[in-house]
Amino acid sequence: TDNGELLLRTETYVYGGGGLLTDVRQRVRRSVGYGTETMTFETCIDIQNRRNVLFHNGWGISTHKNIILIAEYGAKGDEPWGGQTLPAELSARYAYMSLDYGVTWKTIFDAKDHIADTNGVHLHGICYDPYWERIWINCGDRVSGLWYSDDLGATWIESEYFERIGEV
């Protein structure tokens, strides 16, 4: 991060009887005292009981100065995952923001607030645009959409430059 600390995404796989995957626990951790003998890691975000949600390093994490944005990625509701069909509430649909280099976090986006039926939909990416001081977030698959926020996630506007389309 821009303050010289590390931000790590980790996952723990939990298996039940018969070797069946029962949970994938995602965590985001930040270092404290990077480069010193007393460096430690603190858990910032801990997602449990949503075994299909992960944070993708390539497009699900965006940093700019003190701002860190993270969007969930992974399975979509009403789609098979590990032999089960998941309800929409277990889909990858939330985005989080920290304004203090990852010390504190808040949820700034829930796809369910912007799409009537989130089955078959998950978040694809998030980005902070320092030129417009804007957060961009998009979702896709059964329904696609692109939103932006000019007030650090307090309100969202669906982009007029993006035509909502059906299944992609």
Buried (B, 14 or more C-beta within 10 A) or exposed (E): BEEEBBBBBEEEEEEEEEEEBEBBBBBBBBBBEBEEEEEEBEEBBEBEEBBBBBBBEEBBBBBBEBBBBBBBBBBBBBBEBEEEEBEBEBBBBBBBBBBEBBBEBEEBBBBBEBBEEBBBBBBBBBBBEEEEEBBBBBBBBBBBBBBBBBEBBEEBEEBEEEEEEEEE
